[in-house]
Amino acid sequence: MVHPQEVDVIVAGGGPAGCVVAGRLAYADPNLKVMLIEGGANNRDDPWVYRPGIYVKNMQRDGVNDKATFYTDTMDSSHLRGRRSIVPCANILGGGSSINFQMYTRASGSDWDDFKTEGWKYQDLLPLMKRLENYQKPTNNDTHGYDGPIAISNGGSITALAQDFLRASDSIGVPFSDDIQDCNTSHGAEIWAKYINRHTGRRSDAATAYVHSVTDVQNNLFLRTNARVSRVIFEGNKAVGVAYVPSRNRGHKGELQETIVRARRCVVLSSGTLGTPQILERSGVGDASMLKKLGIKVVSDLPGVGEQYQDHYTTLSIYRVSQDTFTLDDFLRGNPDARKEIFQEWEMSPERARLSSNAIDAGFKIRPTEEELKEMGPEFNKLWDTYFKDKPDKPVMFGSIVSGAYADHALLPPGKYMTMFQYLEYPASRGKIHIASSNPYVEPSFDSGFMNNKADFAPIRWSYKKTREVARRMDAFRGELTSHHPHFHPASQAATKDIDIKTAKTILPDGFTVGIHMGTWHRASEPYDASKVHEDIQYTAEDDKAIDDWIADHVETTWHSLGTCAMKPREEGGVVDGRLNVFGTENLKVVDLSICPDNLGTNTYSSALLVGEKGADLLAGDLGLKVKTPHAPVPHAPVPKGAPATQQLR
Ligand SMILES: Cc1cc2nc3c(=O)[nH]c(=O)nc-3n(C[C@H](O)[C@H](O)[C@H](O)COP(=O)(O)OP(=O)(O)OC[C@H]3O[C@@H](n4cnc5c(N)ncnc54)[C@H](O)[C@@H]3O)c2cc1C
């Protein structure tokens, strides 16, 4: 296909939101010329993308074929005890949806109402939430959709650890529910669904669903990959095109080699929360004084660009499990037999293979009780009163279980593990990102802002205790991997204990040192006793301090960046209006998670798709078009004979 130098609409960035906009518009009108420009490689039919269970590999950083860009704090953070945090974000077509962990959750209804923007209320958005889904699970509420391009299911397998987790959660007061993604439930546990098509076993990424589906049947959607958009081209304040450069700056002795493509109708920026503000600033949209210092001509003075960066915060704690539990550890270690078995299983029947899963099979949303709130200190209580108290649909924390260690296995002792993820859903902390040069190859200045508001410590501390109580009550539990827990004083009642000697002997039956008794390095757990009644661990103020230090040392991104180009009034630091138009410009929209003026209590793929759907409708409205449903047939998603009612028919 010959690439035109001028099209109707340019979409800069091929993440979920960008794929939805480009795909929906191109499908709406075969005469409309749409170009999607993506900084990373094409994801089409890449087995390292579509096989769900190998997602952790995407977090390896080898500098050769990285599927992620790794943003590191520019300065040491005093809130992280001198550490710099790292935020990986996607660098591949499909954006986060090509490399993410495929966990399906949705925001609470009040999250959207809190945007306080006409047309963005929960009830306005519900039809679009349904439009995007091909929900492949049974459900008892009317919030899901069945005819959309994005498949959601339990994947090819669910490990036994999930049931163990759900039973133990129930015993500590988190009840089981068959769907806590109804945009309303804020305290409950469930089998965690996945962005996996249950009929093919493949990841349901946004590029396959929205873009490849259209390029298979029409020729008006032009795709450029490995091309980094450096800036928007303006005539006056009207966007008329973009300039892009090769993503890798290897040729031309480091000189900028820009290619220009013109857009007759609109330029849409969808380069994600960390990419979009950089493009805006390089184009002259941002804080005027900062831009002038960098020698950039100001098009629109918007000091809010790049500010109010938000994420969710993850801590993870790792536990030992019995040797007869199925976990992915041997596969993740690269054990040749485990690898062969799991890959072969996928080749034979991907729809029910263990690789057709992310091994994150269960999770919960939780809110504290009155009693627990009292222990959470004044900073969090203040936030509770203003932010959570009157919004009963907002959870404070998520927790989920991984059947295996989410860690570098070269650094772990032999054995089997489970990981508890704790996610803070509405942090009060804020960060920022700004360019340091007009050159698109120069690293930006980044401050993740993690934990810079003290109110964020108490809920994470609370959820660490909660997930630990769940783990201790699970049948598979065989101790704590002490390196991945707070360093409590050894004499504390809360001190962690590693594997029990009986289980240790099943790991290394011929080991001469298993169970040697020195009393210092290793504190063994009691042997497993199925009839034991567990009392909650009591924590002292010193123990709480140990947990807070551990949080500062280890809290990480949840890869849910949002908020740097907020949709709110200009005088309040807003960057876009309710129709996603950039203030002070014409023909320029932002459509990605950077537009969120407040946080969303969810793993954010669902929200990025929803913002994309809303953006597609708004742009279609501007162009006098209407989005067509159902969307073009999704490649590799055939409907088997005797398709159940929840599968889309084609
Ligand atoms: C490792 C990881 C795990 C995650 N796990 C989950 C999960 O389990 N469940 C869930 O719901 N969500 C998850 N997420 C979050 C979810 O994937 C993101 O919220 C979502 O992808 C955001 O969509 P977006 O369109 O706003 O931006 P992005 O996905 O960030 O897409 C932006 C795109 O723009 C491209 N780009 C950037 N700059 C430029 C430029 N200058 N020129 C051209 N292209 C550019 C990037 O390469 C990228 O493809 C995860 C994300 C990551 C990274």
Ligand as a Chemical Component Dictionary entry (heavy atoms), coordinates in Angstrom:
data_LIG
# 
_chem_comp.id                   LIG 
_chem_comp.type                 NON-POLYMER 
_chem_comp.pdbx_formal_charge   0 
_chem_comp.three_letter_code    LIG 
# 
loop_
_chem_comp_atom.comp_id 
_chem_comp_atom.atom_id 
_chem_comp_atom.alt_atom_id 
_chem_comp_atom.type_symbol 
_chem_comp_atom.charge 
_chem_comp_atom.model_Cartn_x 
_chem_comp_atom.model_Cartn_y 
_chem_comp_atom.model_Cartn_z 
_chem_comp_atom.pdbx_ordinal 
LIG C1  C1  C 0 3.061  -3.802 31.892 1  
LIG C2  C2  C 0 1.633  -3.363 31.928 2  
LIG C3  C3  C 0 0.686  -4.175 32.561 3  
LIG C4  C4  C 0 -0.651 -3.756 32.619 4  
LIG N1  N1  N 0 -1.583 -4.636 33.098 5  
LIG C5  C5  C 0 -2.911 -4.335 32.950 6  
LIG C6  C6  C 0 -3.908 -5.300 33.240 7  
LIG O1  O1  O 0 -3.613 -6.449 33.626 8  
LIG N2  N2  N 0 -5.211 -4.935 33.078 9  
LIG C7  C7  C 0 -5.586 -3.692 32.667 10 
LIG O2  O2  O 0 -6.781 -3.405 32.590 11 
LIG N3  N3  N 0 -4.641 -2.760 32.372 12 
LIG C8  C8  C 0 -3.321 -3.070 32.469 13 
LIG N4  N4  N 0 -2.374 -2.161 32.098 14 
LIG C9  C9  C 0 -2.805 -0.795 31.758 15 
LIG C10 C10 C 0 -3.358 -0.616 30.368 16 
LIG O3  O3  O 0 -2.713 -1.434 29.436 17 
LIG C11 C11 C 0 -3.185 0.880  30.029 18 
LIG O4  O4  O 0 -3.931 1.638  30.943 19 
LIG C12 C12 C 0 -3.657 1.212  28.624 20 
LIG O5  O5  O 0 -2.891 0.506  27.678 21 
LIG C13 C13 C 0 -3.510 2.713  28.386 22 
LIG O6  O6  O 0 -3.948 2.997  27.096 23 
LIG P1  P1  P 0 -3.575 4.347  26.331 24 
LIG O7  O7  O 0 -4.210 4.235  25.001 25 
LIG O8  O8  O 0 -3.951 5.507  27.191 26 
LIG O9  O9  O 0 -2.003 4.396  26.221 27 
LIG P2  P2  P 0 -0.847 3.348  25.954 28 
LIG O10 O10 O 0 -1.311 1.950  26.106 29 
LIG O11 O11 O 0 0.302  3.780  26.772 30 
LIG O12 O12 O 0 -0.510 3.552  24.430 31 
LIG C14 C14 C 0 0.206  4.646  23.930 32 
LIG C15 C15 C 0 0.862  4.234  22.636 33 
LIG O13 O13 O 0 1.481  5.372  22.059 34 
LIG C16 C16 C 0 2.769  5.034  21.573 35 
LIG N5  N5  N 0 3.575  6.267  21.589 36 
LIG C17 C17 C 0 4.075  6.926  22.660 37 
LIG N6  N6  N 0 4.717  8.041  22.266 38 
LIG C18 C18 C 0 4.602  8.084  20.915 39 
LIG C19 C19 C 0 5.044  8.994  19.926 40 
LIG N7  N7  N 0 5.738  10.102 20.247 41 
LIG N8  N8  N 0 4.759  8.730  18.624 42 
LIG C20 C20 C 0 4.036  7.612  18.274 43 
LIG N9  N9  N 0 3.619  6.722  19.174 44 
LIG C21 C21 C 0 3.879  6.961  20.481 45 
LIG C22 C22 C 0 3.258  3.945  22.513 46 
LIG O14 O14 O 0 4.237  3.135  21.892 47 
LIG C23 C23 C 0 1.963  3.197  22.810 48 
LIG O15 O15 O 0 1.737  2.153  21.894 49 
LIG C24 C24 C 0 -1.031 -2.514 32.046 50 
LIG C25 C25 C 0 -0.086 -1.717 31.408 51 
LIG C26 C26 C 0 1.233  -2.129 31.330 52 
LIG C27 C27 C 0 2.239  -1.255 30.629 53 
# 
loop_
_chem_comp_bond.comp_id 
_chem_comp_bond.atom_id_1 
_chem_comp_bond.atom_id_2 
_chem_comp_bond.value_order 
_chem_comp_bond.pdbx_ordinal 
LIG C1  C2  SING 1  
LIG C2  C3  SING 2  
LIG C2  C26 DOUB 3  
LIG C3  C4  DOUB 4  
LIG C4  N1  SING 5  
LIG C4  C24 SING 6  
LIG N1  C5  DOUB 7  
LIG C5  C6  SING 8  
LIG C5  C8  SING 9  
LIG C6  O1  DOUB 10 
LIG C6  N2  SING 11 
LIG N2  C7  SING 12 
LIG C7  O2  DOUB 13 
LIG C7  N3  SING 14 
LIG N3  C8  DOUB 15 
LIG C8  N4  SING 16 
LIG N4  C9  SING 17 
LIG N4  C24 SING 18 
LIG C9  C10 SING 19 
LIG C10 O3  SING 20 
LIG C10 C11 SING 21 
LIG C11 O4  SING 22 
LIG C11 C12 SING 23 
LIG C12 O5  SING 24 
LIG C12 C13 SING 25 
LIG C13 O6  SING 26 
LIG O6  P1  SING 27 
LIG P1  O7  DOUB 28 
LIG P1  O8  SING 29 
LIG P1  O9  SING 30 
LIG O9  P2  SING 31 
LIG P2  O10 DOUB 32 
LIG P2  O11 SING 33 
LIG P2  O12 SING 34 
LIG O12 C14 SING 35 
LIG C14 C15 SING 36 
LIG C15 O13 SING 37 
LIG C15 C23 SING 38 
LIG O13 C16 SING 39 
LIG C16 N5  SING 40 
LIG C16 C22 SING 41 
LIG N5  C17 SING 42 
LIG N5  C21 SING 43 
LIG C17 N6  DOUB 44 
LIG N6  C18 SING 45 
LIG C18 C19 SING 46 
LIG C18 C21 DOUB 47 
LIG C19 N7  SING 48 
LIG C19 N8  DOUB 49 
LIG N8  C20 SING 50 
LIG C20 N9  DOUB 51 
LIG N9  C21 SING 52 
LIG C22 O14 SING 53 
LIG C22 C23 SING 54 
LIG C23 O15 SING 55 
LIG C24 C25 DOUB 56 
LIG C25 C26 SING 57 
LIG C26 C27 SING 58 
# 
